[in-house]
C-alpha cells in the first residue's frame, strides 16, 4: 500500500505545482521553466510565447498579403481566430453563401446577405477575415429595404456573375488552406546537480485546468488512497493515473549525463519518445555515437517504445532519464554536450 502511494506521488516529489497565490510568509518556489515558447519557421527565428506569435502572425498576414485580399482574408480566418469549432462553422457558412450564388445565379435572393441576420451575427461577424473574404470575392455593402426599413446588406452584384469561376476557386482555397504552424521550442537548459535538486514548480502554461483544481484533486485522491487501495483493480489505478496526466499539455524531460550535468527540454505530452531521442542526439558532442536513455528504476526503452507518446509512457508531467553510451574508442575526452549548450551552465 505504501509503495502504491509513493507511485502516485512520484511526479510531485521533484516538481511541484506553480502557486497561484503566495503569502508573505512563504518562500517563492523556483520555476522549472520560464514558460512555453514557440518558433515560426515561416516568419523568422524568434522564440516567443504563443500569444505574442498570434499578434505577430496577424501583423505579418496583413502586411505581406495586402496586395492579395482573397489570400489575406483566408489566412486571417485560418490563423487569427482561436476557437477552431467556430472557425469551421464560419467556413461552412461562407462556402454556402458562395455556392448558393454559383448554383442559383439567376435568383436574386441568393445574392444578398443581411448583416443583422442572427446566423450571420453569431457565426460570421466574430471571425476575423470572414467579412473581408466575402468582400474580396465580390460582395459589396448596401443599404436596402427590409420589412419597411433600411438595413445593411452584403450584395453580390449582377455584373460579377461572370466571375463565378474565380469565386469557386476562392472557395476551394478557403476549404483547403492550412494554418501557419508554430513549432514548440525546447527551451533547452543545462543544470548543475545543485540546481536540479531544488524544489521547483511548473509554470501555469503546462496545465489544461487551473493549478488550484489540480492540487485539490491530488489532495482528495491522496486522502482516499489508503481506504480505497484494497478495492482498486489495476485497471482502475490506470484510469486514475490517466486522469491525472490529462491535466497537462506539456511536460519537462530532464536527461542526466555521467558527468552529472542535466539537460532539460520542453515537450508536448503528445510527442513521441523518438522526439526526445532526437533532442538528445542533437545536443550531444558526438551525434554519431549510439546511446540509451534509462529510467531511474533501471528500465530501458526498446524500439517498440519510440512511437509511443510521452503520456502513454507515463513520462508526464516530469521525468528524469539517465544517459548512457559506450566509452569512446580513443582516449580523448570531451564534454557530453555541445559547446553552445555548455555555455548555458551557470
Secondary structure by P-SEA (a helix, b strand, c coil): caaaaaaaaccccccccccccccccccbbbbccccbbbbbcccccccccaaaaaaaaaaaaaacccccaaaaaaaaaacccccaaaaaaaaaaaaaaaaaaaacccccccccccccccccccccccccaaaaaaaaabbbbbbbbcccbbbbbbccccccccaaaaaaaaaaaaaacccbbbbbbccbbbbcccccccbbbbccccccccaaaaaaaaaaaaaacccccccccaaaaaaaaaaaaacccbbbbbbbccccbbbbbbbcccccaaaaaaaaaaccccccbbbbbbccccccccccccccccccccccccbbbbbbbcccccccccccccaaaaaacc
